[in-house]
Every structure is written in structure tokens, then in C-alpha cells.
Amino acid sequence: MKLKGIDKFQRKLKRIGGTELRRAASSALNKTGALARTRIIKGVAASAKVPVGQVRKRVYLARSTARTLKIVQIGYARPISLVALIRNPMPDQGQRRKRQLRVNKKAYPNAFIRQGVGGKTQVFERNGKKGRQGKGRWAKYKNLERLDKVGIEIQPTVEKVLPKVQRRVYNANFRRLFAHEYNFRLSKL
């Protein structure tokens, strides 16, 4: 004698044990990763003393799917350009600054604003000798000042903050979020 509805019940059990479990785990991983990303961004911004919006552009989350069940926090920690922190970056018109360039409550004594390659405005800093020495036809090319783009390095801060925050957030929130997601999916079956 075959019970009525046993096939439907078997399909539900299969979904509960396989597909729904993996979907709940994937959703919980993504939600926990988003919480970790927010805290990483806030921690790096506070440590480096830069706006949160500048750090947000440099921290990414590779999301999980039901097949992969893996997320990856990626911190592209290239330096934050000083020109991004200036409200109205007007290029200096060829003259040297008589005063220091102040950005983000820090003074840069040899810095100036010019148009760089591609027409983009950048903050450059003079490093090296001011005068040019030597005699002859090629003297002016011998001891030129080196110009460097100025940025705020956040690489060490990201490397320090990212693993600590990830571990703390996953230990605190993953189980709770996974139980919530799994119960939600069971209630819909």
C-alpha cells in the first residue's frame, strides 16, 4: 500500500536537505560579508583620517552563490589622491606656492596643483634639488627636480584592519543569520 502524497514529501525533504540549505548559507554569507565590508570601510577611514566615500571605492565583496558558498573581501588599497580631498582644485598658474598646501588638516610644503597627463588635475610634490647645476648645452637637464603624485597610503591600514574585522563579524553574526535564513526558507515550503 502506497501512502498518498509521499512523492511530494520526498521532494520537499530533498529540497530542504540540499538546495534550500545551500541557498540559506549563501544568503547568510552575503549578509555577513556586507556587514564586514561596512565595518572595514569605517575602520580604515577612521585610521587613515579620510572620508568614508574614498575608502568605499577601494573595498569590494565577491558575493557567494549557492554553488560556490564562498565570499572574498578584496581591498584595492591604492593611495587616495590628495586632489580627491580638495573641494575646488584650481591648478597653480605656473608660480611656486608661497604658502604650504593644506589638505585634510595636514601641510604639504613642496606640493602644488597642476594638470597632469591626460588633462586631469593632480597634486604633485617636488623632491630633490631646487637649482639646476652644470655647464654647457645639456646643463638644464642634469639635475631636474623629481615630481611625484601625492597620495595618502592606506595599504598598511587595510592589511591590519581587514582580517580582524572579518573574523570578529563572522564569529558574531553568521550563525544567527544562517538560522534566520534557513527558518525563513522552511516556512515557505
Secondary structure as the mmCIF struct_conf table of DSSP 4:
data_model
#
loop_
_struct_conf.conf_type_id
_struct_conf.id
_struct_conf.beg_label_comp_id
_struct_conf.beg_label_asym_id
_struct_conf.beg_label_seq_id
_struct_conf.end_label_comp_id
_struct_conf.end_label_asym_id
_struct_conf.end_label_seq_id
HELX_LH_PP_P HELX_LH_PP_P1 LYS A 2 LEU A 3
TURN_TY1_P TURN_TY1_P1 LYS A 4 GLY A 5
HELX_RH_AL_P HELX_RH_AL_P1 ILE A 6 GLY A 17
TURN_TY1_P TURN_TY1_P2 GLY A 18 GLY A 18
HELX_RH_AL_P HELX_RH_AL_P2 THR A 19 ALA A 48
TURN_TY1_P TURN_TY1_P3 LYS A 49 LYS A 49
HELX_RH_AL_P HELX_RH_AL_P3 VAL A 52 ARG A 56
TURN_TY1_P TURN_TY1_P4 LYS A 57 ARG A 58
STRN STRN1 VAL A 59 ALA A 62
TURN_TY1_P TURN_TY1_P5 ALA A 66 THR A 68
STRN STRN2 VAL A 72 GLY A 75
HELX_LH_PP_P HELX_LH_PP_P2 ARG A 78 PRO A 79
STRN STRN3 ILE A 80 SER A 81
HELX_RH_3T_P HELX_RH_3T_P1 LEU A 82 LEU A 85
BEND BEND1 ARG A 87 ASN A 88
HELX_LH_PP_P HELX_LH_PP_P3 MET A 90 ASP A 92
BEND BEND2 GLY A 94 GLN A 95
HELX_LH_PP_P HELX_LH_PP_P4 ARG A 96 ARG A 97
BEND BEND3 LYS A 98 ARG A 99
STRN STRN4 LEU A 101 VAL A 103
TURN_TY1_P TURN_TY1_P6 ASN A 104 LYS A 105
STRN STRN5 LYS A 106 TYR A 108
TURN_TY1_P TURN_TY1_P7 PRO A 109 ASN A 110
STRN STRN6 ALA A 111 GLN A 115
HELX_RH_3T_P HELX_RH_3T_P2 VAL A 117 GLY A 119
STRN STRN7 THR A 121 ASN A 127
BEND BEND4 GLY A 128 GLY A 128
BEND BEND5 LYS A 130 GLY A 131
BEND BEND6 GLY A 136 GLY A 136
TURN_TY1_P TURN_TY1_P8 ARG A 137 TRP A 138
HELX_RH_3T_P HELX_RH_3T_P3 ALA A 139 TYR A 141
TURN_TY1_P TURN_TY1_P9 LYS A 142 LYS A 142
BEND BEND7 ASN A 143 ASN A 143
HELX_LH_PP_P HELX_LH_PP_P5 LEU A 144 GLU A 145
STRN STRN8 ARG A 146 LYS A 149
STRN STRN9 GLY A 151 ILE A 152
HELX_RH_AL_P HELX_RH_AL_P4 GLN A 155 LYS A 188
#
